[in-house]
């Protein structure tokens, strides 16, 4: 901190904590925090933290840095700030004397020092970072960092010259209207790991509103709480202007550092508050629709049942277990326990059961992807309309919470592109509910009315028959 202060980089108190954390070591000499994530609303001074870390790391420790940003202009701006310390021979002669090379070519900006320290600046892409070997990977603007970009960058520190690699992530909360987009997925996952304390070598600094309902955007005391530089680097009048011009949600995200409400409906998925309201007590059904779905990697199988529920709603229940060996026994048991199976259906991924069901003489319907797609939209509408009842099964609740959608030709479908998240309970339940409602809505054909025979004289009087007039 003293080194940076001598060159005009005096850290605010809130900035000093992350800097000290980044350079803290364990008793074995390795970094106590191999990964540090810093999230703070814009214009508070997170880049000042990076400048202090990079200056000290290069000059004193001889570390090699790779500084990455989402946009070229952001990377160049960071380069110019660090360059100002090494290019000013009159003001900082000792720093200028350390320089071996300065490269200013657009997209290849770099500074190399005589002690082995260096820093290179690049804009990120799915292929960027190849050919670099560094000690410290800096990912600025991590609200836009994707898994593909991180996969290209992380190997740059695998063979860190110091033998002590480090990752620093800095940014603001990812866009709330792109909650399911690839941009920001790394930031969300790392933050969730910090909340769950899943990584002992991860430290997370987050100046922002807690997850949950949107904070009161008109409460200025919150602006001071979530913006550590407000009153010094930030002006309250500018914050008020932002509030007048931004939507409440955008202001909460950008100025209050709000990550959103995990239980709220986002990106077309189901509102968990509404889902909880649909929980009900229900007895065992006697007549039901059954649907089987399997995760694409065949790891999990779900058998869903839809039946008549309380207050005329569609009751949904699900069995979920690993593998596929248990399914035939369960289906046979359901056929024995239920007074009537309206229909047994297999989703496209569950067609592996077709042969065994045929051998067991269990009738079934093989569904198409279009059938499953229609059920996706129908189930969301049924939840919004309060036409579903469930008993609060954890496996179904988890699938509903994690279920996201994507669009393909023909409409909306449940998104199964992340195999680590099993949504087979949601897929099977959606299809079962939609098919139960479809069959329940079909009008029952009434029995034919008995034919009445009347005297011919009566029929002539009422005009029910034709006659010759005599």
Backbone torsions as a table, in degrees:
resi	resn	phi	psi	omega
1	UNK	NA	-37.7	-179.3
2	UNK	-64.9	-38.5	179.2
3	UNK	-60.5	-49.9	-178.5
4	UNK	-62.8	-40.7	-179.5
5	UNK	-61.5	-35.5	178.4
6	UNK	-66.0	-19.9	178.3
7	UNK	-107.5	18.8	175.0
8	UNK	88.7	4.0	178.2
9	UNK	-100.4	79.2	179.7
10	UNK	-89.6	118.1	-175.5
11	UNK	-75.9	138.2	168.3
12	UNK	-66.7	162.9	-179.1
13	UNK	-59.2	-40.4	-177.9
14	UNK	-70.5	-27.1	177.5
15	UNK	-76.5	-29.4	-175.7
16	UNK	-65.6	-35.3	-177.9
17	UNK	-59.9	-51.8	177.6
18	UNK	-61.8	-37.4	179.9
19	UNK	-61.4	-47.4	179.5
20	UNK	-63.1	-38.2	179.5
21	UNK	-64.5	-43.8	-177.7
22	UNK	-59.2	-38.3	-176.4
23	UNK	-97.9	7.6	176.9
24	UNK	-71.4	140.5	-179.0
25	UNK	-119.6	153.4	173.0
26	UNK	-80.7	176.4	-179.4
27	UNK	-66.1	-23.2	178.8
28	UNK	-86.7	3.8	176.8
29	UNK	91.4	-10.1	179.3
30	UNK	-81.7	160.7	-178.9
31	UNK	-63.0	133.2	176.3
32	UNK	-67.1	-33.0	177.8
33	UNK	-119.7	93.6	179.6
34	UNK	-68.4	-25.9	175.7
35	UNK	-129.4	127.5	176.7
36	UNK	-123.9	128.5	178.1
37	UNK	-116.5	129.1	-178.4
38	UNK	-123.7	118.9	178.5
39	UNK	-123.1	123.8	-179.0
40	UNK	-151.5	144.0	178.7
41	UNK	-55.8	158.4	-171.8
42	UNK	-62.5	149.7	175.0
43	UNK	68.6	15.3	176.6
44	UNK	-85.3	-25.4	177.2
45	UNK	121.1	28.4	178.1
46	UNK	-65.2	-31.4	178.8
47	UNK	-66.6	-26.4	174.9
48	UNK	-63.5	-35.9	176.9
49	UNK	-62.3	-45.9	-179.5
50	UNK	-63.0	-40.4	-179.7
51	UNK	-61.8	-42.9	179.5
52	UNK	-64.1	-44.8	-178.6
53	UNK	-64.1	-45.4	-176.6
54	UNK	-69.0	-39.5	179.4
55	UNK	-63.5	-49.8	-179.5
56	UNK	-65.6	-43.1	-178.2
57	UNK	-62.6	-40.3	179.1
58	UNK	-72.4	-51.2	-169.8
59	UNK	-74.8	-44.2	-174.4
60	UNK	-92.2	-43.2	-174.1
61	UNK	-98.3	-9.5	179.9
62	UNK	65.2	31.5	-178.5
63	UNK	-82.1	153.5	176.3
64	UNK	-104.0	126.2	-177.6
65	UNK	-111.9	144.5	165.2
66	UNK	-118.9	110.5	-176.6
67	UNK	-99.5	116.4	-178.1
68	UNK	-116.7	150.8	176.9
69	UNK	-142.5	163.8	-179.1
70	UNK	-69.8	-37.3	-176.4
71	UNK	-116.2	149.2	179.0
72	UNK	-59.7	-42.9	-175.9
73	UNK	-64.2	-33.3	178.6
74	UNK	-70.0	-41.0	178.2
75	UNK	-64.2	-41.6	-179.8
76	UNK	-66.8	-37.3	178.8
77	UNK	-63.6	-42.2	177.9
78	UNK	-65.1	-38.3	178.3
79	UNK	-61.8	-44.6	-177.7
80	UNK	-64.3	-34.1	178.8
81	UNK	-65.9	-47.2	179.2
82	UNK	-68.3	-37.1	-179.7
83	UNK	-59.9	-33.0	-176.6
84	UNK	-62.2	-21.9	178.2
85	UNK	-81.5	-26.6	-173.4
86	UNK	-104.6	-11.1	-176.6
87	UNK	-101.4	-9.0	-177.5
88	UNK	-97.0	83.4	-175.5
89	UNK	-65.2	-32.0	-178.3
90	UNK	-70.4	-41.6	-175.9
91	UNK	-86.3	-39.6	-177.5
92	UNK	-127.2	67.7	-174.7
93	UNK	-62.1	-34.6	-177.8
94	UNK	-68.1	-32.6	176.9
95	UNK	-73.7	-42.4	179.0
96	UNK	-60.9	-33.1	-178.7
97	UNK	-70.6	-20.0	-179.4
98	UNK	-81.2	-14.3	-171.7
99	UNK	-73.1	130.9	172.7
100	UNK	-100.3	-39.7	-178.4
101	UNK	-154.7	140.8	170.0
102	UNK	-124.9	124.1	-179.8
103	UNK	-114.4	122.3	-175.9
104	UNK	-110.1	4.6	179.8
105	UNK	-57.4	132.4	-177.3
106	UNK	-57.3	123.4	-179.6
107	UNK	89.0	-5.8	-180.0
108	UNK	-132.2	27.9	-176.6
109	UNK	-63.0	136.4	-178.3
110	UNK	-160.7	155.3	173.7
111	UNK	-133.8	127.8	178.2
112	UNK	-119.5	137.2	-177.0
113	UNK	-113.1	160.4	-177.3
114	UNK	-67.0	-26.5	-179.2
115	UNK	-82.8	3.7	-179.3
116	UNK	98.0	-14.5	177.5
117	UNK	-68.8	149.5	179.3
118	UNK	-161.1	165.5	174.1
119	UNK	-148.4	135.3	177.8
120	UNK	-126.0	148.0	-174.6
121	UNK	-123.5	130.0	176.5
122	UNK	-142.6	154.9	169.0
123	UNK	-89.0	142.8	-173.4
124	UNK	-79.4	150.8	169.1
125	UNK	-156.6	176.3	-178.5
126	UNK	-67.6	-13.9	179.8
127	UNK	-117.1	1.0	-176.5
128	UNK	-74.4	155.3	178.3
129	UNK	96.7	-12.4	-179.1
130	UNK	-70.4	135.1	179.9
131	UNK	95.9	-5.9	179.5
132	UNK	-97.4	145.8	171.2
133	UNK	-134.6	114.5	-173.1
134	UNK	-138.7	172.6	176.8
135	UNK	-93.9	-35.3	-173.4
136	UNK	-128.1	124.3	175.2
137	UNK	-102.1	119.5	178.0
138	UNK	-107.6	123.9	176.8
139	UNK	-116.2	93.3	175.6
140	UNK	-80.3	161.9	-177.2
141	UNK	54.9	46.0	-176.0
142	UNK	-69.8	-7.2	174.3
143	UNK	-65.2	-14.1	178.1
144	UNK	-114.3	5.2	-177.6
145	UNK	-73.9	129.8	179.2
146	UNK	-104.4	164.7	177.3
147	UNK	-63.3	-38.6	179.9
148	UNK	-63.0	-42.1	179.1
149	UNK	-65.8	-42.3	180.0
150	UNK	-64.8	-38.3	179.2
151	UNK	-62.0	-33.0	178.2
152	UNK	-76.4	-25.7	-173.8
153	UNK	-93.3	-36.6	-173.3
154	UNK	-57.6	-36.9	178.8
155	UNK	-61.3	-14.6	179.8
156	UNK	-65.8	-21.2	-179.8
157	UNK	-108.7	3.6	-178.0
158	UNK	-61.4	-35.5	179.1
159	UNK	-116.1	48.8	-177.9
160	UNK	-52.1	128.3	-179.5
161	UNK	-54.7	-33.1	179.7
162	UNK	-78.4	-13.5	-174.8
163	UNK	72.9	12.3	-175.1
164	UNK	-139.8	74.3	-173.4
165	UNK	-72.2	158.0	-177.5
166	UNK	-148.1	146.9	174.5
167	UNK	-123.6	132.8	175.4
168	UNK	-123.1	123.9	177.4
169	UNK	-113.4	130.4	177.1
170	UNK	-134.7	147.5	178.2
171	UNK	169.9	-162.4	177.4
172	UNK	-121.0	170.6	178.4
173	UNK	-59.8	140.8	177.3
174	UNK	-62.9	158.0	-177.9
175	UNK	-58.7	131.7	-177.9
176	UNK	-70.5	-27.3	-178.6
177	UNK	-84.2	3.1	176.7
178	UNK	-128.8	44.7	-172.6
179	UNK	-64.0	-25.9	-178.9
180	UNK	-105.5	8.2	-179.2
181	UNK	-79.9	157.4	178.2
182	UNK	-61.2	-32.8	-179.9
183	UNK	-64.9	124.8	177.4
184	UNK	93.8	-4.9	-176.8
185	UNK	-65.6	-33.1	177.8
186	UNK	-66.9	-46.3	-179.2
187	UNK	-59.7	-42.9	-180.0
188	UNK	-64.6	-43.7	-176.9
189	UNK	-66.4	-43.9	180.0
190	UNK	-63.8	-42.0	179.1
191	UNK	-63.4	-42.0	178.2
192	UNK	-63.5	-37.6	176.3
193	UNK	-61.9	-38.2	178.7
194	UNK	-66.8	-42.5	179.9
195	UNK	-62.5	-40.5	-178.8
196	UNK	-83.4	-4.9	-176.6
197	UNK	56.5	42.3	-175.6
198	UNK	-83.4	-16.5	-176.8
199	UNK	-128.8	109.8	-177.4
200	UNK	-67.8	-16.0	-179.6
201	UNK	-101.5	16.9	-179.9
202	UNK	-112.4	132.7	173.1
203	UNK	-123.9	132.6	-176.1
204	UNK	-123.7	126.4	173.3
205	UNK	-109.8	122.3	-176.0
206	UNK	-137.0	107.6	174.0
207	UNK	-94.7	100.4	-178.0
208	UNK	-177.0	169.0	-179.7
209	UNK	-65.7	146.5	178.5
210	UNK	-67.5	155.1	175.8
211	UNK	-61.3	148.0	-179.7
212	UNK	133.6	-157.7	179.8
213	UNK	-55.7	150.3	-177.9
214	UNK	-59.7	133.7	179.5
215	UNK	-66.0	161.5	178.9
216	UNK	-70.8	104.3	-174.0
217	UNK	-71.2	-11.0	179.2
218	UNK	-98.9	4.7	177.3
219	UNK	-92.5	101.5	-175.6
220	UNK	-67.9	-20.8	177.8
221	UNK	-64.2	-28.9	177.7
222	UNK	-70.6	-33.0	177.9
223	UNK	-60.8	-41.0	177.6
224	UNK	-69.6	-34.6	-178.4
225	UNK	-67.7	-39.3	-173.1
226	UNK	-99.2	-1.8	179.0
227	UNK	-125.0	94.0	-174.0
228	UNK	-63.6	-18.2	-179.6
229	UNK	-99.3	5.2	179.9
230	UNK	-69.2	127.4	-175.6
231	UNK	103.8	-14.6	175.7
232	UNK	-122.6	-79.2	-179.6
233	UNK	-76.6	-30.6	-179.2
234	UNK	-107.0	145.1	-179.0
235	UNK	-109.0	134.4	-177.2
236	UNK	-63.4	-29.5	179.2
237	UNK	-65.9	-36.7	177.6
238	UNK	-68.4	-36.4	177.7
239	UNK	-63.8	-41.3	178.1
240	UNK	-64.0	-37.8	177.9
241	UNK	-65.7	-41.3	176.3
242	UNK	-58.3	-41.7	-178.9
243	UNK	-63.5	-40.2	-179.5
244	UNK	-67.1	-32.5	-172.4
245	UNK	-95.5	-24.5	-177.6
246	UNK	-94.1	157.1	169.1
247	UNK	-68.3	158.2	-178.2
248	UNK	-59.5	-41.9	-177.8
249	UNK	-65.8	-44.2	179.8
250	UNK	-66.1	-39.4	178.6
251	UNK	-63.7	-42.5	179.1
252	UNK	-61.0	-38.2	180.0
253	UNK	-73.0	-51.4	-172.8
254	UNK	-74.6	-38.7	-173.9
255	UNK	-104.3	-28.3	179.5
256	UNK	-102.3	0.9	177.0
257	UNK	61.6	36.5	-176.4
258	UNK	-85.7	127.1	-179.9
259	UNK	-88.7	-5.4	178.9
260	UNK	106.3	-175.1	-178.6
261	UNK	-112.0	108.9	-176.3
262	UNK	-58.7	-26.2	-177.6
263	UNK	-92.4	-1.3	-178.2
264	UNK	-87.2	156.9	176.5
265	UNK	-65.4	128.0	-179.5
266	UNK	-140.8	133.8	174.4
267	UNK	60.8	26.5	177.2
268	UNK	90.6	-2.1	179.1
269	UNK	-83.4	176.8	-169.5
270	UNK	-79.2	138.4	177.0
271	UNK	-73.3	114.4	-175.7
272	UNK	-67.9	-27.5	175.9
273	UNK	-64.2	-45.9	176.6
274	UNK	-63.7	-40.6	-179.7
275	UNK	-60.2	-41.4	179.7
276	UNK	-64.8	-32.8	179.2
277	UNK	-66.2	-21.4	-176.3
278	UNK	-86.9	0.6	178.9
279	UNK	-68.7	137.8	-176.2
280	UNK	-149.9	159.2	172.7
281	UNK	-86.5	134.7	-177.1
282	UNK	-149.0	144.9	176.8
283	UNK	-85.0	179.3	179.9
284	UNK	-70.6	133.6	179.7
285	UNK	-74.1	157.5	176.0
286	UNK	-109.9	-20.8	-178.7
287	UNK	-135.4	128.7	-171.4
288	UNK	-155.5	162.7	171.2
289	UNK	-101.9	137.0	-178.5
290	UNK	-121.8	134.7	178.4
291	UNK	-134.8	137.8	178.9
292	UNK	-112.9	134.8	175.8
293	UNK	-137.1	147.2	-179.6
294	UNK	-126.1	139.5	175.2
295	UNK	-61.9	148.3	-175.5
296	UNK	-54.7	-29.3	180.0
297	UNK	-92.2	7.3	177.1
298	UNK	66.1	17.2	-179.3
299	UNK	-76.4	-39.6	-176.3
300	UNK	-125.9	146.1	174.4
301	UNK	-128.3	141.2	178.3
302	UNK	-126.5	135.3	175.0
303	UNK	-115.9	113.3	-177.0
304	UNK	-104.7	146.6	177.8
305	UNK	-124.3	132.8	174.4
306	UNK	-122.6	135.6	-175.4
307	UNK	-152.0	179.6	176.9
308	UNK	-69.1	125.5	-177.9
309	UNK	-111.3	-174.4	180.0
310	UNK	-63.8	145.3	177.1
311	UNK	57.8	30.3	176.6
312	UNK	77.1	6.0	178.8
313	UNK	-79.7	165.8	177.4
314	UNK	-89.6	115.9	179.1
315	UNK	-83.2	130.4	178.5
316	UNK	-120.7	135.3	178.1
317	UNK	-134.8	154.2	-178.0
318	UNK	-146.8	142.4	168.4
319	UNK	-109.1	133.7	178.4
320	UNK	-136.7	133.1	178.1
321	UNK	-153.9	163.8	-179.7
322	UNK	-70.4	148.2	174.3
323	UNK	74.7	-166.3	-175.8
324	UNK	-127.8	-10.6	-172.1
325	UNK	-65.4	-21.1	-175.9
326	UNK	-88.4	-11.5	-167.0
327	UNK	-68.4	-45.0	-177.3
328	UNK	-61.3	-40.9	177.7
329	UNK	-61.6	-40.5	-178.9
330	UNK	-67.6	-41.2	180.0
331	UNK	-66.6	-39.8	177.0
332	UNK	-62.7	-41.2	178.4
333	UNK	-63.5	-39.6	178.6
334	UNK	-65.0	-39.2	177.8
335	UNK	-64.2	-31.2	177.8
336	UNK	-78.7	-36.1	-175.3
337	UNK	-79.8	-33.4	-176.3
338	UNK	-85.8	141.7	175.6
339	UNK	-66.8	-32.5	179.1
340	UNK	-151.6	129.9	169.1
341	UNK	-98.2	108.9	-178.2
342	UNK	-58.4	-46.4	178.6
343	UNK	-165.2	142.1	170.9
344	UNK	-107.9	127.4	-176.1
345	UNK	-130.9	147.8	177.7
346	UNK	-115.1	131.6	173.0
347	UNK	-72.7	168.4	-179.4
348	UNK	-55.7	-36.9	-179.6
349	UNK	-73.2	-17.6	-176.8
350	UNK	-95.6	10.2	-178.6
351	UNK	-65.5	-13.0	177.0
352	UNK	-61.8	-17.7	179.9
353	UNK	-89.5	-4.9	-173.6
354	UNK	-57.2	-47.4	-176.6
355	UNK	-64.1	-44.3	-177.8
356	UNK	-68.7	-33.9	177.4
357	UNK	-68.9	-39.8	177.5
358	UNK	-63.2	-42.8	179.2
359	UNK	-64.1	-35.8	179.6
360	UNK	-82.2	0.8	178.5
361	UNK	61.8	38.9	174.0
362	UNK	-103.8	118.6	179.4
363	UNK	-68.9	142.6	179.3
364	UNK	-151.5	162.2	177.2
365	UNK	-112.7	127.6	176.5
366	UNK	-89.7	117.7	-176.4
367	UNK	-88.1	159.4	176.7
368	UNK	-103.0	169.3	175.8
369	UNK	-61.5	-33.8	178.4
370	UNK	-65.1	-38.0	177.1
371	UNK	-60.8	-45.6	-179.1
372	UNK	-66.5	-37.9	178.0
373	UNK	-62.5	-43.3	178.7
374	UNK	-62.8	-36.7	-179.5
375	UNK	-67.6	-31.8	179.4
376	UNK	-59.0	-51.9	-179.7
377	UNK	-68.4	-39.7	-177.9
378	UNK	-63.9	-38.1	-178.8
379	UNK	-66.9	-41.5	177.8
380	UNK	-61.5	-40.4	178.1
381	UNK	-65.3	-39.1	179.7
382	UNK	-65.6	-38.1	177.2
383	UNK	-65.9	-47.1	179.1
384	UNK	-60.8	-35.3	-178.8
385	UNK	-85.2	0.5	177.9
386	UNK	71.7	25.2	-175.9
387	UNK	-97.3	8.4	179.9
388	UNK	-114.0	145.4	171.3
389	UNK	-128.9	139.5	177.3
390	UNK	-141.8	165.7	-173.8
391	UNK	-105.0	9.5	176.1
392	UNK	81.5	38.5	177.3
393	UNK	-73.1	131.5	-175.5
394	UNK	-58.8	-43.9	-177.3
395	UNK	-63.5	-35.8	177.7
396	UNK	-75.4	-41.6	178.0
397	UNK	-58.3	-43.2	-179.8
398	UNK	-64.5	-40.9	179.8
399	UNK	-66.3	-40.7	178.3
400	UNK	-64.0	-42.4	-179.7
401	UNK	-63.3	-36.8	-176.3
402	UNK	-93.1	-7.0	-175.5
403	UNK	-71.4	122.9	174.6
404	UNK	-122.5	166.5	-177.0
405	UNK	-121.7	159.7	171.2
406	UNK	-141.1	166.5	-178.6
407	UNK	-109.7	136.7	171.8
408	UNK	-139.3	176.5	-177.0
409	UNK	-57.5	125.1	-178.4
410	UNK	107.4	-15.6	175.5
411	UNK	131.1	-156.1	-172.7
412	UNK	-87.3	140.2	176.7
413	UNK	-137.7	159.7	173.1
414	UNK	-68.0	137.4	-175.3
415	UNK	-86.8	116.7	-177.5
416	UNK	-113.9	24.5	-175.4
417	UNK	-80.2	-6.5	178.1
418	UNK	-111.6	94.7	-174.3
419	UNK	-62.9	-20.8	-179.5
420	UNK	-72.4	-12.4	178.4
421	UNK	-111.1	112.5	-178.5
422	UNK	-89.1	115.9	177.9
423	UNK	-113.5	18.5	179.3
424	UNK	-58.1	-34.6	175.8
425	UNK	-60.8	-37.7	179.9
426	UNK	-70.8	-43.0	-179.7
427	UNK	-62.9	-50.2	-178.9
428	UNK	-61.7	-42.4	-179.3
429	UNK	-66.1	-41.5	179.3
430	UNK	-58.7	-46.5	-177.8
431	UNK	-67.8	-43.2	-179.9
432	UNK	-61.1	-44.9	-179.7
433	UNK	-63.1	-45.0	-178.0
434	UNK	-64.4	-39.3	-178.9
435	UNK	-73.6	-34.3	175.4
436	UNK	-63.5	-46.9	-179.8
437	UNK	-63.9	-36.6	179.5
438	UNK	-65.1	-43.3	179.9
439	UNK	-72.8	-36.4	-179.9
440	UNK	-67.0	-28.3	-177.6
441	UNK	-79.5	-15.2	-179.2
442	UNK	-68.5	127.3	179.7
443	UNK	-66.9	136.3	178.4
444	UNK	-78.3	135.2	-178.8
445	UNK	-73.9	117.6	-178.6
446	UNK	-69.5	151.7	178.0
447	UNK	-64.6	147.8	-179.1
448	UNK	-62.8	139.0	179.8
449	UNK	-69.9	143.0	178.2
450	UNK	-63.0	139.7	-178.2
451	UNK	-79.9	130.2	-179.8
452	UNK	-94.6	140.6	176.4
453	UNK	-111.2	122.0	-178.3
454	UNK	-116.3	157.7	176.2
455	UNK	-60.8	144.3	-179.5
456	UNK	-58.7	-35.5	-179.7
457	UNK	-62.1	-37.8	179.5
458	UNK	-67.3	-43.7	-178.3
459	UNK	-63.7	-34.3	178.7
460	UNK	-67.3	-39.1	-178.4
461	UNK	-64.4	-37.8	-176.2
462	UNK	-86.3	-5.0	178.4
463	UNK	77.8	20.7	-176.8
464	UNK	-78.5	-18.4	-179.9
465	UNK	-130.2	160.1	175.2
466	UNK	-91.2	146.4	178.4
467	UNK	-143.6	167.9	-172.9
468	UNK	-85.3	-8.8	176.1
469	UNK	93.6	11.3	176.1
470	UNK	-117.7	NA	NA
